[in-house]
Amino acid sequence: MTEAAAHLPDDADAVRAALIEWYQADHREYPWRQTDDAYEILVSEVMSQQTQLDRVVDAWEAFLDEWPTAGKLAAADRADVVGFWTDHSLGYNNRAKYLHEAAGQVVAEYDGTFPETPTELQELMGVGPYTANAVASFAFNNGDAVVDTNVKRVLYRTLDVPDEDDTFAAVASELMADDESRVWNNAIMELGGVACGKQPRCDESGCPWRAWCHAYEVGDFTAPDVPTQPDFEGSRRQMRGRVISTLREFDALSLDELGPRVRVDYAPDGEYGREWLRGLLSDLEDDGLVETEADSEETLARLRT
């Protein structure tokens, strides 16, 4: 018996059936769960990275109103795409840049048709293993078992799986119903998000796995450490977004013209001064979003087009 199989209950088929039945009976109705369009799903996955799902809905719908297809997005001005990202406080503007470039790849390299396997999808700019697998699952029912923080928490508590990435992946793969990656991955992530969060709601949510759950049996709901999202207000993410928003309004600005528009307490030689601002601009240059030009008198910053 493999290590993964050793963690599965004898009636694994009943475990699988219970989860799918629970999910299909009632789940959160996010709009991207109503589509199998790969482009729409990719946009939702990129937006959802470290952003609460309820905040994503309006941004996702507005984005698709503006750029309804990969072709439309590929043809858009990148500054407009990054500006949208900033205006909707989605953070990490390089994700907008990568999404724009991925759309260009789909058009130029795949004749406008998305690849369908996790391996092929990883060839798209900014698409890592998790996102590729999610798109393959939800668009094409052709993915592997998703293993995110919620899934790890569920497996750790329910099946007493040790906190080891390889073991989590192996158990998730063994447990996933064959040829049902779309419904299965949605269902197990929903379980982690609704019933088995940091504060479990086993009975209130009608958790379908209570009969098999080790944590429910012993009353110990500890789980692997979960990284927390840093505060957005005052963060470097927020400040980078303000730089982008400001430079959209001007052809170019010097550091001392830009700084007060980013932080009201900007002071050229202070804690939030020129050196601090140069750091933000350096990050954005690395992401390919801005460019700077220095002469003997001052440094100018502008959006890269």
Protein Blocks (a to p, Z undefined) as FASTA:
>chain_A
ZZklmmpcfklmlmmmmmmmmmmmoccddfklmcccfklmmmmmmmmgopafklmmmmmm
mmmmmmmcfklmmmpcfklmmmmmmmnongjkllmmmmmmmmmmmmmmnnopacfbfklm
mmpghiafklmmmmmmmmnopaccdddfklmmmmmmmnopacdfklmmmmmmmmpcghil
mmmmmmmmmmmmmmmmmbdcfklnopaklmmmmklmnopacdcdddddddfehpaklmmm
mmmmmmmmpmbdcfklmmmmmpmkbcfklmblmklmmmmmmmmmmnopaccdddfkbccd
dddZZ
